[in-house]
Amino acid sequence: QYFLFVLDARFSDIELREEEGIPTEEFLESCYAIVPVLDKLGPTVFAPVKMDFVGNIKKINQKFITNKEEFDTLQKIVLHEVNAGVAQVRNSATEALLWLKRGLKFLKGFLTEVKNGEKNIQTAL
């Protein structure tokens, strides 16, 4: 079974800003573009992953929209939370980013297994 995905926003299209890092808005758009892929992969099997993924995207976005100019890169959000002493607080944007990164790494590993020919979803997971 093969899937064809056309993503409107891709991580590979994000231009890193010298000294400043990863643009928040473009990163979030790329993350949101993956959500329908999770539905295609398996709405039941991937439901918990999708919920976690979307929840973490929303937490980062909530921080971003409080001040889009100040928080225009992920690094600025993390530095702000570290300096404010809230980076390790539950539901912080920093914690959400950590879990989002783990989710992306998990998804990449899964898709790599499928790409390499693994037909059994449980084995690929």
N, C-alpha and C positions, 0 to 999 in steps of 0.2 A: 504494500500500500504506500503510495507516494503522495506527498503534499506539495503544493506549490503556493508559496507565500510571496506576496508583493507588499513590502512594508513602505508606508509613506515616509516614515522617519527611521533612519538607521544610525546605529552608533558609529559606523564607519564614516558617516558624513559629518560628524561633529568636529568642528575645528577647535583644537585646544588653544587656549589663550596663553601666550607666553607669560610666565610669572603669576598668572591669575588662576589658571586651571580649566576645569570642565564647566562649560556654560550650563547653568541649571535648567533653563527652559528647554533647550535642545535635548538635554539628557532625559528630562521627564517626558518629552514628546516621544523619544525613542522607546522608553519604558512602556508608555501607554500603547504604542504600536504592537507590542508583543502580546498584550492581553488577548486579542482574538486568536492568536496562534495557540494559546493554551486551550481555548475552547475547541479548536480543530484537533488538537492532539488527543484530547479525551476529556469531555466536560465533567465526567464523574471522577476519573483518576486524578485529574489535575485541579479539581475544585479547591482543595486546601491550598495548593501552591498559588492558584490564582487569587484567592482571598488574601493570602499573606502578601503577595506581590502588589496587589491593588492598594491594600491598606498602607503599605510602606511608601508607595508612590504618593498617596494622599497626604501622609504625614510630612513628607519633604515639600510637597506643593503648598501645604498650609503655611509652612515656615517661609517659603519663597514669596508667597503673595502678601505677606505682612510688610515686605519692603523689597520689591523687585530690583531696585537699583543697588541696594546694599548687598543683597544675596544673589547677585547675578551669576556666581559660580558656586559649585558645591563646596569648594575649599573655603570660601568666605562664610558659608553657613556653619561648617564644622568649626572653624576658628572662632567664630562668634560664640557658639555654644560652649566650646572649651574655655574661652575667657570668662564666660558668664557662669561657669561651673555646672552647666546642665547637660553636657554632652553625654554623660552616662545615665541620665535620668530616663526612666521608662517613657516611651513614646516621643523621645526627642528625635529631631530630624537626623542627627548623627547616628543614633541607634537604628533608625529606619533605613538609612543609607547602608549601614553595615549588613543588615538582613537582606536588603535589596541586592547588594553585591553577592551575597551568598546564594540567593535565589537565581540570579543571572548565571553564576558559575555552575550551579546544579543543572539549569536548563541547557547550558552549553554542553556539559558533559553528557546529558541525556541525548541531545540531538547529534552529538558526535558518535555515540553508540549506534544510533539509528542509521546515520549516514554510512557507518562502517559495516552495515549489513545486519545488525541485530534486529530480529523480527519480533521477539518476545518483549512486550512493554515492561513487564516486571523485571526481566533480566537487565534491560537497558536502564531502568530506574535504579 
